[in-house]
Amino acid sequence: MAQSEEVPSTEGDAEERRLIDRSAAGDQEAFRQLVLRYHRLVINVAFRALGELAMAEDVAQDVFIKVYKALPTYRHDKPFKHWLHRVAANTVTDALRRRRPVISIDGLEQSLVSAGSDPQDVAARHDLQRAVRYAIASLPPHYRDTIALQAFGELSYDEIAKALDIPLGTVMSRLNGAKRLLRDRLGDLVRPSEEANTA
Amino acid sequence: MLSHATTRDWLIPYADGMLAADERRRIDGHITGCPTCARELREVRELNLLLVTLPPAPPVAFAPFWLNLQAVLPQRRVLRIPWMQSHRRLGIAFAMAATAALAAGGSAFAAPSALPDNPLYPVKQLEENVRLALAPTNERLAIQLELATERLQEAQAMAGHHKPLLAENSLRAFRVIVDDAAAALKNPANPKAAREALHTLHVKLDAVERENASRGDDDEDIKQLVAAANDELDRIEQDEVAEPPAIVIGEQATPRPTPQPTVRPTLRPTDKEHGD
């Protein structure tokens, strides 16, 4: 789960800094290059959170618009990528909460482990993933923001700490609380199949 | 052996691989004899499995994504308009000049000296854009250097007035201007004048840094921006003296002497001088 942090070269840093400064001054070509570097990352976060490509692209656009507007206030004291992750996680969870559908947990009591390539299993898996996404969106904000970075952004504990500017211990505590709540809310969905059947 | 409550508290970081080896061993010891915690650990792992198997996005073409995004990006002032067709530049410049004249009205004479915290500052920016857009190619570099100097004077003033964000904005705008002028500075019509201009910019940057450092709570971002700008000027300076290699056909070319970067007197204050 934990990913090794990318360490860009000093030249890469300088180039990115230049692109950020130029974008902040209104240079759309520089911003285009920034978007080119990071659009996959942002669309991926949005897609993992929303599960639909068209919606993910729309939300990714919202992320970049927010970034473009906020760039003049961006301070280079933390990596741009971490800042971008934070904006992306906030935006996708907001979008998730706005579009929260009614999901019946009753119909989803099938473990992911048991799901194979059968169409019914695939549908059940999609429903399960959707239930998880919306359970994340319904968490209290401090838990939601933290676990969104892990689940949708695929960040390690250390990267989450940097993105949110909080100590590593706080990340552990928040993820602990978030996952306990998720387990409570998802109930049998996260119970291993043999136990769910005998329960 | 760990208590039941402590083990439950640490199950999630345990499943995420965040515990040290000795902590893991202690939890392993408890789980072996505790079916409740063992079951809870399986649930935590099931949840983790769900989280990591959220599928990644399929590939998305960049061009349509950017075009859609660009169409809704808010407009912001742009310092550089070199890619525009000349007639379009002229038309826009004329419209900007007219707008500037109307907007500035009787205050037009006050605008050139306006600082970023002055309400007339946007008028000043507009006037500068017009000047740059209308400038003949052979005068463009001189105007860019003048504007770059102006940005540094603004940054110095804003640092002195304890307005670090405005100072940072001026330094970023300075970088944009220098970046635009870099090509012309590397191949100047008058190399001596270009070197002198670069030296002047270094001196102005030093002044911004001194102003920032003179305050007890000097701004770290300003320091970094000044350092980055100095590096940029150094790069331009080094490239400027480098000449293209001579092309010789049929015999061994005589290598040109390696160009040395221009030595400039450093006016930057040392840490010692400022007692940091």
Contacts between the chains, C-beta under 8 A, distances in Angstrom:
chain1	res1	chain2	res2	distance
A	1	B	16	6.3
A	1	B	17	7.1
A	1	B	48	7.2
A	1	B	52	6.1
A	2	B	16	7.6
A	2	B	17	6.7
A	14	B	228	7.3
A	14	B	231	7.8
A	17	B	228	6.6
A	18	B	175	7.1
A	18	B	179	6.9
A	21	B	172	4.4
A	21	B	175	5.2
A	21	B	176	6.8
A	22	B	175	7.7
A	22	B	176	5.5
A	22	B	179	7.0
A	24	B	169	7.9
A	24	B	172	5.8
A	25	B	76	7.7
A	25	B	77	7.8
A	25	B	78	7.6
A	25	B	79	6.1
A	25	B	172	5.7
A	25	B	173	5.6
A	25	B	176	4.7
A	26	B	75	7.8
A	26	B	76	3.5
A	26	B	77	5.2
A	26	B	78	4.4
A	26	B	79	7.2
A	27	B	78	6.3
A	27	B	79	7.7
A	27	B	80	6.9
A	27	B	176	6.7
A	28	B	70	6.7
A	28	B	73	6.6
A	28	B	78	7.5
A	31	B	73	7.4
A	32	B	66	5.9
A	32	B	70	7.4
A	35	B	62	8.0
A	35	B	65	7.8
A	35	B	66	6.1
A	35	B	69	6.6
A	36	B	62	6.0
A	36	B	66	7.4
A	39	B	60	7.3
A	39	B	62	6.1
A	39	B	65	5.9
A	39	B	66	7.7
A	40	B	57	7.6
A	40	B	60	7.3
A	43	B	57	5.0
A	43	B	60	5.4
A	43	B	65	7.7
A	44	B	56	5.4
A	44	B	57	4.7
A	46	B	57	7.5
A	47	B	55	7.6
A	47	B	56	6.9
A	47	B	57	3.5
A	48	B	54	4.4
A	48	B	55	7.1
A	48	B	56	6.7
A	48	B	57	7.4
A	49	B	54	7.9
A	51	B	54	7.9
A	51	B	55	7.9
A	53	B	57	6.5
A	53	B	58	6.5
A	53	B	60	7.4
A	56	B	57	6.1
A	57	B	60	6.6
A	57	B	65	6.4
A	57	B	68	7.9
A	60	B	65	7.5
A	61	B	65	7.6
A	61	B	68	6.4
A	61	B	69	5.0
A	61	B	72	7.0
A	64	B	69	5.6
A	65	B	69	7.3
A	65	B	72	6.4
A	65	B	73	6.6
A	65	B	74	7.5
A	68	B	73	5.7
A	68	B	74	7.0
A	69	B	74	6.3
A	72	B	169	6.6
A	73	B	165	7.3
A	75	B	168	7.9
A	75	B	221	5.3
A	76	B	221	6.4
A	76	B	224	6.1
A	77	B	220	7.0
A	77	B	221	6.9
A	111	B	46	7.0
A	112	B	46	7.3
A	112	B	49	6.1
A	112	B	50	5.7
A	112	B	53	6.7
A	113	B	46	7.4
A	113	B	49	7.3
A	128	B	50	6.7
A	129	B	50	7.0
A	129	B	53	7.5
A	129	B	54	5.8
A	129	B	55	7.7
A	132	B	50	5.1
A	132	B	51	6.9
A	132	B	54	7.4
A	133	B	54	7.5
A	147	B	51	7.9
A	150	B	51	7.1
A	151	B	51	4.4
A	151	B	54	6.4
A	152	B	54	7.2
A	157	B	16	7.2
A	157	B	18	5.8
A	172	B	12	8.0
A	172	B	13	5.1
A	172	B	18	6.3
A	175	B	12	6.3
A	175	B	13	7.6
A	175	B	16	7.2
A	176	B	9	7.1
A	176	B	12	4.6
A	176	B	13	6.7
A	179	B	12	5.0
A	179	B	44	6.6
A	179	B	47	6.0
A	180	B	12	7.4
A	182	B	47	6.0
A	183	B	43	5.7
A	183	B	44	7.2
A	183	B	47	5.8
A	186	B	47	7.1
A	189	B	50	7.7
A	190	B	43	5.2
A	190	B	46	4.6
A	190	B	47	4.5
A	190	B	50	6.7
A	191	B	43	5.9
A	191	B	46	6.9
A	192	B	42	4.8
A	192	B	43	7.1
A	192	B	46	5.7
A	195	B	39	6.5
A	195	B	42	7.4
